[in-house]
Each structure stands twice: as C-alpha cells, then as structure tokens.
Amino acid sequence: MSREEFISLPLHKKIKLLYTEGTFVVAIRYYTHKVNLYLLDNEYVEVFYNHKLDKIDNIQFLNREHSRMKFYLDQIQLSI
C-alpha cells in the first residue's frame, strides 16, 4: 500500500491495518498524548492517543525532522 493510499483511509481502517499488519516499536509521552510508533511496510507511523478523551486523535507518518524524534532516539535506534 502506498503512503497516499494509507493517508486516504478512514481512521478506523488505519487503526485496523496497523494493529493487524504493523509492528509496535515503542511508545512515548508527548504533551497530552501517548504516541505509539509502529513499523508498517518499512515506514514508521505514529498513533496519537489522547488519554483524557480516551480516543485516537491522529495517525500520521513519522516526520524525522520533528522535535519528537529526540524522545524516540533516547530509547531506540531507528532504521531507514
């Protein structure tokens, strides 16, 4: 599945695909969210879970330029 196809999926289908075909890598805390990082078809995908609202707010591909990277790199070494 291409990035564009994944992006166009509704949230519930992204969730199902990640949980059935993705590999959980690590979880971090980021402000009000717990962010789970998954590996799916050689792409890293972030799942933003809002504890206060008990829901997933967003699912997006990992932006390696974002300041969140330091939280991941403190725990693991990411491959390409």
TIDREN-380120 format. One record per atom (N, C-alpha, C): residue number from 1; x, y, z. Coordinates in pm, whole numbers, always signed. Atoms other than C-alpha are relative to their C-alpha. Layout:
REM residues N
rec n:NUM	px:X	py:Y	pz:Z;
...
//
This chain:
REM residues 80
rec n:1	px:+85	py:-117	pz:+0;
rec n:1	px:+0	py:+0	pz:+0;
rec n:1	px:+90	py:+124	pz:+0;
rec n:2	px:-79	py:-123	pz:+8;
rec n:2	px:+136	py:+342	pz:-90;
rec n:2	px:-33	py:+92	pz:+117;
rec n:3	px:+25	py:-100	pz:-104;
rec n:3	px:+165	py:+632	pz:+152;
rec n:3	px:-131	py:+73	pz:-26;
rec n:4	px:+121	py:-74	pz:+37;
rec n:4	px:-111	py:+813	pz:-36;
rec n:4	px:-125	py:-82	pz:+29;
rec n:5	px:+115	py:+87	pz:-27;
rec n:5	px:-345	py:+515	pz:-10;
rec n:5	px:-26	py:-9	pz:+151;
rec n:6	px:+15	py:+8	pz:-146;
rec n:6	px:-278	py:+485	pz:+364;
rec n:6	px:-59	py:+130	pz:+54;
rec n:7	px:+48	py:-131	pz:-47;
rec n:7	px:-332	py:+858	pz:+419;
rec n:7	px:-148	py:+19	pz:-30;
rec n:8	px:+140	py:-19	pz:+38;
rec n:8	px:-666	py:+844	pz:+238;
rec n:8	px:-97	py:-92	pz:+73;
rec n:9	px:+88	py:+91	pz:-74;
rec n:9	px:-800	py:+562	pz:+457;
rec n:9	px:-69	py:+73	pz:+115;
rec n:10	px:+61	py:-54	pz:-121;
rec n:10	px:-1053	py:+649	pz:+726;
rec n:10	px:+76	py:-48	pz:+123;
rec n:11	px:-75	py:+29	pz:-121;
rec n:11	px:-915	py:+645	pz:+1079;
rec n:11	px:-17	py:-144	pz:+47;
rec n:12	px:+22	py:+136	pz:-51;
rec n:12	px:-1076	py:+313	pz:+1178;
rec n:12	px:+71	py:-105	pz:-85;
rec n:13	px:-73	py:+96	pz:+85;
rec n:13	px:-916	py:+137	pz:+878;
rec n:13	px:+150	py:+11	pz:+20;
rec n:14	px:-143	py:-17	pz:-32;
rec n:14	px:-574	py:+285	pz:+956;
rec n:14	px:+32	py:-77	pz:+129;
rec n:15	px:-20	py:+69	pz:-128;
rec n:15	px:-609	py:+154	pz:+1312;
rec n:15	px:+5	py:-151	pz:-20;
rec n:16	px:+6	py:+144	pz:+23;
rec n:16	px:-707	py:-194	pz:+1197;
rec n:16	px:+125	py:-49	pz:-73;
rec n:17	px:-118	py:+38	pz:+77;
rec n:17	px:-423	py:-208	pz:+944;
rec n:17	px:+126	py:+0	pz:+86;
rec n:18	px:-118	py:-6	pz:-87;
rec n:18	px:-163	py:-100	pz:+1198;
rec n:18	px:+2	py:-113	pz:+101;
rec n:19	px:+5	py:+103	pz:-103;
rec n:19	px:-280	py:-343	pz:+1463;
rec n:19	px:+9	py:-141	pz:-57;
rec n:20	px:-6	py:+135	pz:+58;
rec n:20	px:-306	py:-639	pz:+1224;
rec n:20	px:+127	py:-24	pz:-82;
rec n:21	px:-114	py:+20	pz:+88;
rec n:21	px:-12	py:-579	pz:+989;
rec n:21	px:+126	py:+76	pz:+42;
rec n:22	px:-114	py:-78	pz:-46;
rec n:22	px:+213	py:-332	pz:+1169;
rec n:22	px:+70	py:-67	pz:+117;
rec n:23	px:-78	py:+47	pz:-113;
rec n:23	px:+479	py:-396	pz:+1430;
rec n:23	px:+21	py:+116	pz:+96;
rec n:24	px:-20	py:-103	pz:-101;
rec n:24	px:+475	py:-196	pz:+1752;
rec n:24	px:+149	py:+13	pz:+28;
rec n:25	px:-143	py:-25	pz:-25;
rec n:25	px:+815	py:-32	pz:+1811;
rec n:25	px:+22	py:+55	pz:+140;
rec n:26	px:-21	py:-65	pz:-129;
rec n:26	px:+793	py:+199	pz:+2112;
rec n:26	px:-113	py:+100	pz:+25;
rec n:27	px:+98	py:-102	pz:-36;
rec n:27	px:+562	py:+437	pz:+2299;
rec n:27	px:+71	py:+112	pz:+75;
rec n:28	px:-54	py:-115	pz:-72;
rec n:28	px:+645	py:+788	pz:+2420;
rec n:28	px:-117	py:+84	pz:+51;
rec n:29	px:+98	py:-100	pz:-45;
rec n:29	px:+458	py:+1058	pz:+2611;
rec n:29	px:+37	py:+130	pz:-70;
rec n:30	px:-25	py:-127	pz:+68;
rec n:30	px:+420	py:+1382	pz:+2417;
rec n:30	px:-117	py:+93	pz:+31;
rec n:31	px:+104	py:-91	pz:-51;
rec n:31	px:+223	py:+1659	pz:+2589;
rec n:31	px:-119	py:-81	pz:+50;
rec n:32	px:+119	py:+69	pz:-51;
rec n:32	px:-132	py:+1527	pz:+2633;
rec n:32	px:-22	py:-136	pz:-66;
rec n:33	px:+18	py:+124	pz:+75;
rec n:33	px:-77	py:+1220	pz:+2415;
rec n:33	px:+101	py:-107	pz:+38;
rec n:34	px:-91	py:+115	pz:+5;
rec n:34	px:+72	py:+877	pz:+2434;
rec n:34	px:+14	py:-26	pz:-149;
rec n:35	px:-24	py:+21	pz:+143;
rec n:35	px:+232	py:+826	pz:+2093;
rec n:35	px:+63	py:-137	pz:-18;
rec n:36	px:-52	py:+133	pz:+32;
rec n:36	px:+276	py:+469	pz:+1974;
rec n:36	px:+61	py:+4	pz:-138;
rec n:37	px:-69	py:+6	pz:+128;
rec n:37	px:+525	py:+415	pz:+1697;
rec n:37	px:-7	py:-141	pz:-54;
rec n:38	px:+12	py:+129	pz:+68;
rec n:38	px:+462	py:+133	pz:+1451;
rec n:38	px:+85	py:+0	pz:-126;
rec n:39	px:-67	py:+19	pz:+128;
rec n:39	px:+656	py:-5	pz:+1158;
rec n:39	px:-97	py:-75	pz:-90;
rec n:40	px:+94	py:+58	pz:+95;
rec n:40	px:+434	py:-78	pz:+858;
rec n:40	px:+60	py:+11	pz:-139;
rec n:41	px:-58	py:+1	pz:+135;
rec n:41	px:+582	py:-181	pz:+522;
rec n:41	px:+120	py:+93	pz:-10;
rec n:42	px:-124	py:-79	pz:-2;
rec n:42	px:+920	py:-21	pz:+608;
rec n:42	px:-22	py:+149	pz:+18;
rec n:43	px:+31	py:-140	pz:-31;
rec n:43	px:+752	py:+307	pz:+708;
rec n:43	px:-38	py:+8	pz:+147;
rec n:44	px:+38	py:-22	pz:-138;
rec n:44	px:+722	py:+441	pz:+1062;
rec n:44	px:-126	py:+86	pz:+5;
rec n:45	px:+129	py:-67	pz:-13;
rec n:45	px:+373	py:+552	pz:+1164;
rec n:45	px:-26	py:+29	pz:+147;
rec n:46	px:+30	py:-40	pz:-137;
rec n:46	px:+274	py:+744	pz:+1478;
rec n:46	px:-151	py:-2	pz:+23;
rec n:47	px:+141	py:+2	pz:-41;
rec n:47	px:-57	py:+689	pz:+1657;
rec n:47	px:-10	py:+85	pz:+127;
rec n:48	px:+14	py:-94	pz:-110;
rec n:48	px:-158	py:+976	pz:+1887;
rec n:48	px:-127	py:-32	pz:+80;
rec n:49	px:+111	py:+37	pz:-86;
rec n:49	px:-375	py:+856	pz:+2174;
rec n:49	px:-17	py:+105	pz:+109;
rec n:50	px:+32	py:-101	pz:-100;
rec n:50	px:-545	py:+1117	pz:+2393;
rec n:50	px:-64	py:-69	pz:+120;
rec n:51	px:+50	py:+68	pz:-120;
rec n:51	px:-587	py:+976	pz:+2745;
rec n:51	px:-124	py:+67	pz:+56;
rec n:52	px:+114	py:-71	pz:-59;
rec n:52	px:-826	py:+1246	pz:+2863;
rec n:52	px:-129	py:-25	pz:-75;
rec n:53	px:+119	py:+24	pz:+82;
rec n:53	px:-1066	py:+1188	pz:+2576;
rec n:53	px:-21	py:-147	pz:-34;
rec n:54	px:+4	py:+143	pz:+27;
rec n:54	px:-993	py:+814	pz:+2551;
rec n:54	px:-28	py:-27	pz:-148;
rec n:55	px:+17	py:+22	pz:+143;
rec n:55	px:-954	py:+827	pz:+2174;
rec n:55	px:+130	py:+28	pz:-74;
rec n:56	px:-112	py:-27	pz:+88;
rec n:56	px:-703	py:+826	pz:+1894;
rec n:56	px:-31	py:+127	pz:-76;
rec n:57	px:+21	py:-129	pz:+65;
rec n:57	px:-668	py:+1182	pz:+1768;
rec n:57	px:+56	py:+5	pz:-141;
rec n:58	px:-67	py:-12	pz:+130;
rec n:58	px:-436	py:+1127	pz:+1475;
rec n:58	px:+89	py:-120	pz:-25;
rec n:59	px:-96	py:+101	pz:+45;
rec n:59	px:-235	py:+874	pz:+1279;
rec n:59	px:+74	py:+61	pz:-118;
rec n:60	px:-77	py:-62	pz:+107;
rec n:60	px:+49	py:+1001	pz:+1063;
rec n:60	px:+136	py:-67	pz:-15;
rec n:61	px:-134	py:+51	pz:+22;
rec n:61	px:+380	py:+903	pz:+911;
rec n:61	px:+98	py:+82	pz:+83;
rec n:62	px:-101	py:-64	pz:-83;
rec n:62	px:+682	py:+982	pz:+1125;
rec n:62	px:+73	py:+108	pz:-79;
rec n:63	px:-77	py:-111	pz:+57;
rec n:63	px:+838	py:+1319	pz:+1047;
rec n:63	px:+134	py:+2	pz:+72;
rec n:64	px:-132	py:+12	pz:-63;
rec n:64	px:+1209	py:+1268	pz:+1116;
rec n:64	px:+63	py:+134	pz:+34;
rec n:65	px:-51	py:-134	pz:-30;
rec n:65	px:+1263	py:+1644	pz:+1134;
rec n:65	px:-67	py:+60	pz:+124;
rec n:66	px:+76	py:-53	pz:-114;
rec n:66	px:+1018	py:+1692	pz:+1424;
rec n:66	px:+78	py:-16	pz:+129;
rec n:67	px:-68	py:+6	pz:-130;
rec n:67	px:+1141	py:+1760	pz:+1777;
rec n:67	px:-33	py:-127	pz:+79;
rec n:68	px:+34	py:+126	pz:-68;
rec n:68	px:+963	py:+1437	pz:+1890;
rec n:68	px:+107	py:-107	pz:-21;
rec n:69	px:-101	py:+102	pz:+30;
rec n:69	px:+1249	py:+1243	pz:+1734;
rec n:69	px:+94	py:-23	pz:+118;
rec n:70	px:-92	py:+18	pz:-113;
rec n:70	px:+1465	py:+1307	pz:+2041;
rec n:70	px:-55	py:-98	pz:+102;
rec n:71	px:+60	py:+95	pz:-94;
rec n:71	px:+1217	py:+1110	pz:+2253;
rec n:71	px:+15	py:-143	pz:-49;
rec n:72	px:-19	py:+134	pz:+56;
rec n:72	px:+1237	py:+813	pz:+2019;
rec n:72	px:+147	py:-41	pz:+7;
rec n:73	px:-142	py:+34	pz:+9;
rec n:73	px:+1613	py:+828	pz:+1979;
rec n:73	px:+64	py:-21	pz:+137;
rec n:74	px:-48	py:+29	pz:-136;
rec n:74	px:+1661	py:+828	pz:+2357;
rec n:74	px:-22	py:-146	pz:+35;
rec n:75	px:+38	py:+136	pz:-34;
rec n:75	px:+1505	py:+480	pz:+2361;
rec n:75	px:+44	py:-105	pz:-102;
rec n:76	px:-28	py:+99	pz:+105;
rec n:76	px:+1575	py:+312	pz:+2027;
rec n:76	px:+83	py:+63	pz:-111;
rec n:77	px:-67	py:-46	pz:+121;
rec n:77	px:+1775	py:+336	pz:+1708;
rec n:77	px:-92	py:-34	pz:-117;
rec n:78	px:+91	py:+21	pz:+112;
rec n:78	px:+1551	py:+383	pz:+1405;
rec n:78	px:+77	py:-30	pz:-127;
rec n:79	px:-61	py:+31	pz:+129;
rec n:79	px:+1640	py:+223	pz:+1077;
rec n:79	px:-69	py:+80	pz:-109;
rec n:80	px:+58	py:-75	pz:+113;
rec n:80	px:+1568	py:+375	pz:+738;
rec n:80	px:-127	py:-57	pz:-40;
//
